[in-house]
Amino acid sequence: MPELRTMICLETDGSGGIEVVLPDEGGGEVRLPRTTPEWELILAVETDYSAYCKELRRLRESHPLFEELSDIRETCLQDLTTQARALAETLREIDPVACFTVAAGLDAARRIRDDGSASLLLRSGQRQLLALEEPVRAQVRLRNIFAVTFDGMERATQRERYEKLRSVYPDAVGRHYRMRWTEEADGAPLSDTCSEYVVSSLYELRLLELALYFRQEKRRIARCEYCWSYFVPKTSHATAYCDRAFGGKTCKQLGPNLKRFVGPEQDEALHVCEQLRRRMAARLERYEGALADEQARLFKMDTFQYRDWSELARDARAAYLRRELTTEEFLRRIDVYHELESYDVAAPDAQGKSVFQERIERDVDFDPATAYQTMQVLELGEPEPAWRIETAEEQARRERRGHESLREKYGKE
Ligand SMILES: [Zn+2]
Protein backbone atom coordinates (compact mmCIF):
# COMPACT_ATOMS: atom_id res chain seq x y z
CA MET A 1 0.00 0.00 0.00
CA PRO A 2 1.40 3.43 -0.87
CA GLU A 3 2.42 5.57 2.06
CA LEU A 4 -0.17 7.97 3.38
CA ARG A 5 1.93 10.98 2.51
CA THR A 6 1.56 10.09 -1.16
CA MET A 7 -2.21 9.72 -0.93
CA ILE A 8 -4.84 12.13 -2.17
CA CYS A 9 -7.80 12.84 0.11
CA LEU A 10 -11.21 13.88 -1.08
CA GLU A 11 -13.77 15.25 1.34
CA THR A 12 -17.45 15.52 0.57
CA ASP A 13 -19.94 17.79 2.26
CA GLY A 14 -23.69 17.41 2.55
CA SER A 15 -24.52 19.55 -0.47
CA GLY A 16 -22.64 17.83 -3.26
CA GLY A 17 -19.43 19.83 -2.83
CA ILE A 18 -15.98 18.25 -2.73
CA GLU A 19 -12.57 19.36 -1.54
CA VAL A 20 -9.32 17.72 -2.56
CA VAL A 21 -6.61 17.74 0.08
CA LEU A 22 -2.98 17.01 -0.72
CA PRO A 23 -0.26 16.39 1.86
CA ASP A 24 2.61 18.85 1.51
CA GLU A 25 6.32 18.25 2.01
CA GLY A 26 6.39 19.86 5.42
CA GLY A 27 3.90 17.37 6.87
CA GLY A 28 0.97 19.75 6.52
CA GLU A 29 -1.67 19.83 3.85
CA VAL A 30 -2.75 21.84 0.84
CA ARG A 31 -6.49 22.26 0.49
CA LEU A 32 -7.70 22.97 -3.03
CA PRO A 33 -10.72 25.23 -3.58
CA ARG A 34 -14.11 23.65 -3.00
CA THR A 35 -15.78 22.43 -6.18
CA THR A 36 -18.25 19.78 -7.35
CA PRO A 37 -17.50 16.41 -8.99
CA GLU A 38 -19.03 17.42 -12.33
CA TRP A 39 -17.03 20.64 -12.67
CA GLU A 40 -13.85 18.99 -11.48
CA LEU A 41 -14.31 16.26 -14.10
CA ILE A 42 -15.10 18.71 -16.92
CA LEU A 43 -12.00 20.68 -16.00
CA ALA A 44 -9.93 17.49 -16.01
CA VAL A 45 -11.17 16.57 -19.50
CA GLU A 46 -10.28 20.03 -20.81
CA THR A 47 -6.92 20.64 -19.13
CA ASP A 48 -4.44 21.62 -21.80
CA TYR A 49 -1.33 19.48 -21.45
CA SER A 50 0.01 20.22 -24.93
CA ALA A 51 3.10 22.18 -23.84
CA TYR A 52 3.79 19.55 -21.18
CA CYS A 53 3.43 16.71 -23.71
CA LYS A 54 5.81 18.41 -26.08
CA GLU A 55 8.52 18.61 -23.41
CA LEU A 56 7.81 15.04 -22.38
CA ARG A 57 8.25 13.84 -25.95
CA ARG A 58 11.51 15.73 -26.16
CA LEU A 59 12.81 13.96 -23.05
CA ARG A 60 11.68 10.56 -24.31
CA GLU A 61 13.11 10.98 -27.77
CA SER A 62 16.30 12.87 -27.22
CA HIS A 63 17.55 12.51 -23.67
CA PRO A 64 21.01 10.84 -23.77
CA LEU A 65 19.92 8.29 -21.16
CA PHE A 66 17.59 6.66 -23.70
CA GLU A 67 19.95 6.74 -26.63
CA GLU A 68 20.85 3.33 -27.88
CA LEU A 69 24.46 2.33 -27.39
CA SER A 70 25.02 5.28 -25.15
CA ASP A 71 27.33 4.82 -22.25
CA ILE A 72 24.91 5.20 -19.38
CA ARG A 73 26.32 7.09 -16.47
CA GLU A 74 24.99 8.17 -13.14
CA THR A 75 25.23 11.83 -14.19
CA CYS A 76 22.93 11.09 -17.10
CA LEU A 77 20.22 9.89 -14.76
CA GLN A 78 20.81 12.83 -12.48
CA ASP A 79 20.29 15.16 -15.39
CA LEU A 80 17.05 13.41 -16.36
CA THR A 81 15.88 13.57 -12.74
CA THR A 82 16.46 17.31 -12.63
CA GLN A 83 14.64 17.86 -15.89
CA ALA A 84 11.76 15.56 -14.89
CA ARG A 85 11.30 17.45 -11.63
CA ALA A 86 11.27 20.77 -13.41
CA LEU A 87 8.73 19.44 -15.90
CA ALA A 88 6.46 18.17 -13.11
CA GLU A 89 6.66 21.61 -11.53
CA THR A 90 5.20 23.19 -14.70
CA LEU A 91 1.95 21.39 -13.86
CA ARG A 92 1.47 23.21 -10.57
CA GLU A 93 -0.50 26.07 -12.13
CA ILE A 94 -2.67 24.12 -14.56
CA ASP A 95 -3.25 20.98 -12.51
CA PRO A 96 -2.04 20.90 -8.88
CA VAL A 97 -3.24 17.32 -8.30
CA ALA A 98 -1.29 16.05 -11.31
CA CYS A 99 1.74 18.01 -10.12
CA PHE A 100 1.49 16.18 -6.81
CA THR A 101 0.97 12.66 -8.20
CA VAL A 102 3.73 13.06 -10.77
CA ALA A 103 6.16 14.24 -8.07
CA ALA A 104 5.22 11.23 -5.92
CA GLY A 105 5.70 8.91 -8.91
CA LEU A 106 9.11 10.43 -9.65
CA ASP A 107 10.15 9.90 -6.02
CA ALA A 108 9.17 6.24 -6.22
CA ALA A 109 11.03 5.82 -9.54
CA ARG A 110 14.20 7.26 -8.06
CA ARG A 111 14.11 4.86 -5.16
CA ILE A 112 14.57 1.78 -7.37
CA ARG A 113 18.10 2.85 -8.15
CA ASP A 114 20.48 1.23 -5.72
CA ASP A 115 23.44 -0.54 -7.27
CA GLY A 116 24.33 2.03 -9.93
CA SER A 117 24.36 -0.56 -12.74
CA ALA A 118 23.51 0.62 -16.23
CA SER A 119 20.29 -1.40 -16.47
CA LEU A 120 19.02 -0.04 -13.19
CA LEU A 121 19.83 3.50 -14.22
CA LEU A 122 17.89 2.95 -17.41
CA ARG A 123 14.97 1.37 -15.59
CA SER A 124 14.81 4.23 -13.16
CA GLY A 125 14.78 6.64 -16.10
CA GLN A 126 11.96 4.75 -17.80
CA ARG A 127 9.95 4.69 -14.59
CA GLN A 128 10.34 8.45 -14.37
CA LEU A 129 8.94 8.82 -17.87
CA LEU A 130 5.99 6.62 -16.93
CA ALA A 131 5.34 8.79 -13.88
CA LEU A 132 5.42 11.89 -16.08
CA GLU A 133 2.93 10.34 -18.50
CA GLU A 134 0.34 9.59 -15.83
CA PRO A 135 -1.75 12.78 -16.13
CA VAL A 136 -1.92 12.41 -19.90
CA ARG A 137 -2.98 8.76 -19.69
CA ALA A 138 -5.61 9.58 -17.07
CA GLN A 139 -7.00 12.31 -19.32
CA VAL A 140 -7.18 10.04 -22.38
CA ARG A 141 -9.19 7.56 -20.33
CA LEU A 142 -11.45 10.18 -18.88
CA ARG A 143 -12.13 11.63 -22.32
CA ASN A 144 -13.13 8.20 -23.59
CA ILE A 145 -15.32 7.66 -20.55
CA PHE A 146 -16.99 11.01 -21.23
CA ALA A 147 -17.52 10.20 -24.91
CA VAL A 148 -19.22 6.94 -23.99
CA THR A 149 -21.27 8.31 -21.09
CA PHE A 150 -22.28 11.84 -22.05
CA ASP A 151 -22.14 12.10 -25.84
CA GLY A 152 -25.64 11.98 -27.33
CA MET A 153 -27.05 11.05 -23.90
CA GLU A 154 -28.75 14.33 -23.04
CA ARG A 155 -32.18 12.76 -23.29
CA ALA A 156 -31.22 9.76 -21.18
CA THR A 157 -31.62 9.52 -17.43
CA GLN A 158 -28.71 9.58 -15.05
CA ARG A 159 -29.30 5.90 -14.48
CA GLU A 160 -29.13 5.16 -18.20
CA ARG A 161 -25.85 7.05 -18.51
CA TYR A 162 -24.45 5.01 -15.67
CA GLU A 163 -25.62 1.73 -17.23
CA LYS A 164 -24.08 2.70 -20.56
CA LEU A 165 -20.75 3.41 -18.88
CA ARG A 166 -20.94 0.17 -16.93
CA SER A 167 -21.69 -1.90 -20.01
CA VAL A 168 -18.81 -0.41 -22.01
CA TYR A 169 -16.13 0.02 -19.33
CA PRO A 170 -17.04 -2.23 -16.40
CA ASP A 171 -13.67 -1.48 -14.77
CA ALA A 172 -14.53 2.20 -14.46
CA VAL A 173 -17.40 1.62 -12.05
CA GLY A 174 -18.15 -0.54 -9.08
CA ARG A 175 -14.84 0.14 -7.39
CA HIS A 176 -14.37 0.35 -3.68
CA TYR A 177 -12.69 3.32 -2.11
CA ARG A 178 -11.08 3.55 1.23
CA MET A 179 -12.97 5.91 3.45
CA ARG A 180 -11.34 7.42 6.49
CA TRP A 181 -13.22 7.60 9.76
CA THR A 182 -14.16 11.19 10.38
CA GLU A 183 -16.25 12.76 13.05
CA GLU A 184 -17.44 16.21 13.85
CA ALA A 185 -15.77 18.22 16.59
CA ASP A 186 -18.62 17.33 18.92
CA GLY A 187 -18.08 13.66 18.33
CA ALA A 188 -21.03 13.20 15.95
CA PRO A 189 -20.45 10.05 13.91
CA LEU A 190 -19.44 9.67 10.33
CA SER A 191 -22.29 10.48 8.02
CA ASP A 192 -22.86 9.25 4.52
CA THR A 193 -22.84 12.73 3.06
CA CYS A 194 -19.73 14.07 4.79
CA SER A 195 -16.97 11.57 4.19
CA GLU A 196 -13.29 11.47 3.53
CA TYR A 197 -11.94 9.18 0.81
CA VAL A 198 -8.36 8.25 0.14
CA VAL A 199 -6.98 7.40 -3.30
CA SER A 200 -3.46 6.95 -4.64
CA SER A 201 -3.53 7.97 -8.28
CA LEU A 202 -4.97 10.66 -10.48
CA TYR A 203 -7.09 8.20 -12.49
CA GLU A 204 -8.49 6.70 -9.30
CA LEU A 205 -9.42 10.20 -8.14
CA ARG A 206 -11.28 10.77 -11.41
CA LEU A 207 -13.19 7.50 -11.04
CA LEU A 208 -14.07 8.41 -7.47
CA GLU A 209 -15.37 11.79 -8.65
CA LEU A 210 -17.37 9.99 -11.30
CA ALA A 211 -18.88 7.70 -8.68
CA LEU A 212 -19.78 10.72 -6.53
CA TYR A 213 -21.28 12.43 -9.58
CA PHE A 214 -23.56 9.44 -10.14
CA ARG A 215 -24.84 9.59 -6.59
CA GLN A 216 -26.97 12.60 -7.39
CA GLU A 217 -29.53 13.44 -10.05
CA LYS A 218 -29.79 17.21 -9.79
CA ARG A 219 -26.82 18.16 -11.91
CA ARG A 220 -25.80 16.38 -15.07
CA ILE A 221 -23.03 16.57 -17.63
CA ALA A 222 -24.01 17.19 -21.26
CA ARG A 223 -22.08 17.62 -24.49
CA CYS A 224 -22.72 20.75 -26.54
CA GLU A 225 -23.72 19.79 -30.09
CA TYR A 226 -22.14 22.89 -31.54
CA CYS A 227 -18.67 22.98 -29.92
CA TRP A 228 -18.60 19.50 -28.36
CA SER A 229 -17.40 20.79 -25.01
CA TYR A 230 -18.99 19.35 -21.90
CA PHE A 231 -21.08 21.50 -19.63
CA VAL A 232 -23.63 21.35 -16.84
CA PRO A 233 -27.10 22.48 -18.06
CA LYS A 234 -28.77 24.98 -15.79
CA THR A 235 -32.24 23.43 -15.94
CA SER A 236 -33.67 19.95 -16.14
CA HIS A 237 -34.83 20.52 -19.75
CA ALA A 238 -32.83 18.73 -22.43
CA THR A 239 -30.17 21.25 -23.44
CA ALA A 240 -28.27 20.91 -26.72
CA TYR A 241 -25.95 23.92 -26.56
CA CYS A 242 -23.65 25.56 -24.04
CA ASP A 243 -22.94 29.27 -23.51
CA ARG A 244 -19.44 29.41 -24.91
CA ALA A 245 -18.90 32.11 -27.54
CA PHE A 246 -17.23 31.94 -30.95
CA GLY A 247 -16.71 35.20 -32.79
CA GLY A 248 -19.12 37.02 -30.49
CA LYS A 249 -21.93 34.48 -30.81
CA THR A 250 -22.74 31.73 -28.37
CA CYS A 251 -23.27 28.09 -29.22
CA LYS A 252 -26.95 28.62 -28.37
CA GLN A 253 -27.16 31.21 -31.16
CA LEU A 254 -24.98 29.37 -33.67
CA GLY A 255 -26.08 25.78 -33.23
CA PRO A 256 -29.81 25.69 -33.96
CA ASN A 257 -29.45 27.24 -37.45
CA LEU A 258 -27.03 24.59 -38.60
CA LYS A 259 -28.92 21.87 -36.87
CA ARG A 260 -32.16 22.76 -38.64
CA PHE A 261 -30.53 22.86 -42.01
CA VAL A 262 -28.12 19.99 -42.11
CA GLY A 263 -29.20 16.45 -42.45
CA PRO A 264 -27.93 13.34 -44.18
CA GLU A 265 -28.46 14.86 -47.63
CA GLN A 266 -26.28 17.88 -46.85
CA ASP A 267 -23.70 15.65 -45.22
CA GLU A 268 -23.55 13.59 -48.37
CA ALA A 269 -23.22 16.66 -50.63
CA LEU A 270 -20.39 18.01 -48.47
CA HIS A 271 -18.78 14.61 -48.65
CA VAL A 272 -18.90 14.71 -52.47
CA CYS A 273 -17.28 18.17 -52.32
CA GLU A 274 -14.52 16.81 -50.10
CA GLN A 275 -13.93 13.89 -52.48
CA LEU A 276 -13.60 16.31 -55.38
CA ARG A 277 -11.15 18.40 -53.40
CA ARG A 278 -8.97 15.36 -52.78
CA ARG A 279 -9.17 14.39 -56.41
CA MET A 280 -8.01 17.86 -57.47
CA ALA A 281 -5.17 17.77 -54.94
CA ALA A 282 -4.03 14.37 -56.21
CA ARG A 283 -4.12 15.67 -59.82
CA LEU A 284 -2.09 18.69 -58.85
CA GLU A 285 0.51 16.55 -57.15
CA ARG A 286 0.78 14.22 -60.13
CA TYR A 287 0.86 16.98 -62.71
CA GLU A 288 3.41 19.16 -60.95
CA GLY A 289 5.59 16.17 -60.17
CA ALA A 290 5.67 14.89 -63.75
CA LEU A 291 8.24 15.55 -66.44
CA ALA A 292 7.23 17.81 -69.33
CA ASP A 293 6.65 14.98 -71.80
CA GLU A 294 4.59 13.02 -69.25
CA GLN A 295 2.42 16.03 -68.48
CA ALA A 296 0.78 15.84 -71.89
CA ARG A 297 -0.78 12.50 -70.94
CA LEU A 298 -2.05 13.66 -67.57
CA PHE A 299 -5.11 15.56 -66.47
CA LYS A 300 -3.89 19.15 -66.49
CA MET A 301 -4.01 20.66 -63.03
CA ASP A 302 -1.45 23.31 -62.22
CA THR A 303 -1.20 25.48 -59.10
CA PHE A 304 -3.36 28.23 -60.61
CA GLN A 305 -6.15 25.91 -61.67
CA TYR A 306 -6.07 24.23 -58.32
CA ARG A 307 -6.26 27.54 -56.49
CA ASP A 308 -9.14 28.73 -58.67
CA TRP A 309 -11.09 25.55 -58.07
CA SER A 310 -10.43 25.62 -54.29
CA GLU A 311 -11.64 29.20 -54.01
CA LEU A 312 -14.72 28.48 -56.04
CA ALA A 313 -15.51 25.40 -53.96
CA ARG A 314 -14.99 27.25 -50.70
CA ASP A 315 -17.36 30.04 -51.72
CA ALA A 316 -19.94 27.57 -53.00
CA ARG A 317 -19.74 25.56 -49.78
CA ALA A 318 -20.24 28.68 -47.68
CA ALA A 319 -23.21 29.76 -49.82
CA TYR A 320 -24.67 26.26 -49.56
CA LEU A 321 -24.39 26.35 -45.78
CA ARG A 322 -26.07 29.76 -45.81
CA ARG A 323 -28.87 28.06 -47.77
CA GLU A 324 -28.39 30.26 -50.80
CA LEU A 325 -27.90 27.23 -53.03
CA THR A 326 -29.86 24.02 -53.34
CA THR A 327 -27.95 20.76 -53.18
CA GLU A 328 -28.13 20.43 -56.94
CA GLU A 329 -26.90 23.98 -57.57
CA PHE A 330 -24.06 23.47 -55.13
CA LEU A 331 -22.83 20.29 -56.80
CA ARG A 332 -23.27 21.71 -60.28
CA ARG A 333 -21.16 24.72 -59.33
CA ILE A 334 -18.22 22.75 -57.94
CA ASP A 335 -18.30 20.26 -60.82
CA VAL A 336 -16.12 22.48 -62.98
CA TYR A 337 -14.71 19.58 -64.99
CA HIS A 338 -18.05 17.85 -65.53
CA GLU A 339 -17.17 14.60 -63.89
CA LEU A 340 -19.96 13.98 -61.40
CA GLU A 341 -22.42 11.42 -62.64
CA SER A 342 -25.40 13.01 -61.00
CA TYR A 343 -26.36 15.98 -58.86
CA ASP A 344 -28.82 13.90 -56.94
CA VAL A 345 -27.48 12.68 -53.67
CA ALA A 346 -29.13 9.83 -51.89
CA ALA A 347 -29.03 10.09 -48.14
CA PRO A 348 -27.05 7.16 -46.80
CA ASP A 349 -28.81 4.60 -44.65
CA ALA A 350 -29.27 5.47 -41.03
CA GLN A 351 -25.81 5.47 -39.59
CA GLY A 352 -24.83 3.31 -36.69
CA LYS A 353 -21.75 3.76 -34.59
CA SER A 354 -18.72 5.15 -36.39
CA VAL A 355 -15.45 3.24 -36.52
CA PHE A 356 -14.03 5.95 -34.28
CA GLN A 357 -16.70 5.32 -31.63
CA GLU A 358 -16.10 1.59 -31.86
CA ARG A 359 -12.41 2.11 -31.26
CA ILE A 360 -13.17 4.14 -28.14
CA GLU A 361 -15.51 1.48 -26.82
CA ARG A 362 -13.00 -1.29 -27.41
CA ASP A 363 -10.13 0.43 -25.67
CA VAL A 364 -10.31 2.92 -22.83
CA ASP A 365 -6.70 3.91 -23.64
CA PHE A 366 -7.50 4.76 -27.27
CA ASP A 367 -5.76 8.06 -27.93
CA PRO A 368 -6.60 9.76 -31.25
CA ALA A 369 -3.46 11.89 -30.88
CA THR A 370 -1.21 8.85 -31.29
CA ALA A 371 -3.46 6.25 -32.95
CA TYR A 372 -3.22 7.67 -36.46
CA GLN A 373 -0.20 8.20 -38.61
CA THR A 374 0.17 9.80 -42.00
CA MET A 375 0.19 7.11 -44.65
CA GLN A 376 -0.19 6.39 -48.32
CA VAL A 377 -3.52 5.08 -49.54
CA LEU A 378 -4.51 3.79 -52.94
CA GLU A 379 -7.39 5.78 -54.37
CA LEU A 380 -9.33 3.78 -56.93
CA GLY A 381 -11.09 5.24 -59.90
CA GLU A 382 -10.61 8.17 -62.25
CA PRO A 383 -8.76 8.00 -64.67
CA GLU A 384 -6.56 5.37 -63.12
CA PRO A 385 -5.91 4.31 -59.51
CA ALA A 386 -3.40 6.57 -57.76
CA TRP A 387 -1.53 6.76 -54.51
CA ARG A 388 -2.37 9.62 -52.25
CA ILE A 389 -1.02 10.78 -48.88
CA GLU A 390 -3.62 10.64 -46.14
CA THR A 391 -2.80 12.65 -43.04
CA ALA A 392 -3.53 11.42 -39.52
CA GLU A 393 -6.23 14.07 -39.25
CA GLU A 394 -7.95 12.93 -42.44
CA GLN A 395 -7.99 9.34 -41.22
CA ALA A 396 -9.53 10.31 -37.91
CA ARG A 397 -12.10 12.36 -39.78
CA ARG A 398 -12.94 9.49 -42.09
CA GLU A 399 -13.38 7.16 -39.14
CA ARG A 400 -15.58 9.68 -37.36
CA ARG A 401 -17.91 9.51 -40.36
CA GLY A 402 -19.65 12.76 -39.55
CA HIS A 403 -19.79 12.07 -35.83
CA GLU A 404 -18.36 15.50 -35.01
CA SER A 405 -19.37 18.82 -33.53
CA LEU A 406 -21.48 21.07 -35.75
CA ARG A 407 -18.66 23.61 -35.51
CA GLU A 408 -16.14 21.10 -36.83
CA LYS A 409 -18.42 19.93 -39.62
CA TYR A 410 -19.97 23.12 -40.91
CA GLY A 411 -18.85 26.06 -38.83
CA LYS A 412 -15.32 26.52 -40.06
CA GLU A 413 -14.12 27.43 -43.48
ZN1 LIG B 1 -20.80 24.86 -27.00
Residues whose N, C-alpha, C, O or C-beta is under 5 A from the ligand:
A	BS01	ZN	C224 Y226 C227 W228 C242 R244 C251
